[in-house]
Every structure is written in C-alpha cells, then in structure tokens.
Amino acid sequence: MIMEIGVVAGEIWNYLDDKKSATEDELIKTLKRPRELVLMSLGWLAREGHVTLRTLESGYVATLNQK
C-alpha cells in the first residue's frame, strides 16, 4: 500500500506542477484513482510540505508549494 500511495503522490505532484492547483474531485477524475488513495497521497504530500490543502464545502483544494 505504501508503494501505491507514493506512486499516486508522484502523479498528483506532476499534475499540480502543470495546473498549480486542483480539487480532490478533479484529481480523482483525472488520475482515475480511488478517493481514499488520492486522499492518503495528498496527506503524505501535505505532511512533507509539498502541497497546501484548503477546505471547501465539497472537499479540498491542493496547491503545489513553490520552493
């Protein structure tokens, strides 16, 4: 499971590198990954300081942090 989370985290990173920000629903639809896996991967990226998450009524928006 850890490997899957890491792979999806990389996919999210690449997507956000191009788009700058995305909702969780947009990521799930675009990456064609289960919601739980996308959320775990977003959590990993947020914990590592790579993305910022903002709460919406319908979920989250992830923004890639610039270094």
Phi and psi in degrees as a GROMACS rama.xvg file:
@    title "Ramachandran Plot"
@    xaxis  label "Phi"
@    yaxis  label "Psi"
@TYPE xy
-59.5989  -39.058  ILE-2
-63.6455  -42.7518  MET-3
-62.5309  -42.9281  GLU-4
-60.6991  -42.9728  ILE-5
-64.9216  -40.4943  GLY-6
-63.7965  -46.6805  VAL-7
-67.2281  -35.9943  VAL-8
-58.7719  -41.1519  ALA-9
-64.231  -40.1257  GLY-10
-64.2958  -41.5685  GLU-11
-63.2342  -46.2587  ILE-12
-54.9989  -49.2181  TRP-13
-61.674  -41.8487  ASN-14
-63.6074  -46.6271  TYR-15
-69.3739  -28.7098  LEU-16
-62.2822  -31.9736  ASP-17
-85.6648  -43.9298  ASP-18
-96.5585  -16.6129  LYS-19
77.8962  -42.0617  LYS-20
-151.887  159.388  SER-21
-162.346  150.566  ALA-22
-78.9734  161.443  THR-23
-62.3377  -37.8584  GLU-24
-63.733  -39.3394  ASP-25
-63.1582  -42.9032  GLU-26
-64.5883  -43.7516  LEU-27
-61.8506  -45.2019  ILE-28
-67.5238  -45.7645  LYS-29
-69.8458  -45.1179  THR-30
-82.4446  -14.2844  LEU-31
55.4167  48.9291  LYS-32
-121.649  153.403  ARG-33
-62.6135  144.807  PRO-34
-52.139  -46.0155  ARG-35
-60.7853  -40.4311  GLU-36
-68.1568  -40.6494  LEU-37
-63.5981  -43.1629  VAL-38
-65.5469  -40.6121  LEU-39
-62.7217  -40.8982  MET-40
-67.7514  -39.2136  SER-41
-63.5091  -40.1317  LEU-42
-61.0452  -41.8426  GLY-43
-60.8944  -50.5617  TRP-44
-62.255  -38.2804  LEU-45
-67.0213  -43.2649  ALA-46
-61.6774  -36.4566  ARG-47
-81.0379  -4.10226  GLU-48
82.0133  16.6098  GLY-49
-88.224  -26.2379  HIS-50
-132.258  156.464  VAL-51
-111.361  133.537  THR-52
-108.996  133.663  LEU-53
-118.681  142.728  ARG-54
-85.6621  134.843  THR-55
-116.616  170.98  LEU-56
-61.4185  -33.7927  GLU-57
-103.231  8.19116  SER-58
149.394  -133.686  GLY-59
-131.038  156.203  TYR-60
-117.513  129.133  VAL-61
-105.771  135.409  ALA-62
-126.788  130.951  THR-63
-71.9984  129.011  LEU-64
-77.9597  135.915  ASN-65
-92.7301  138.539  GLN-66
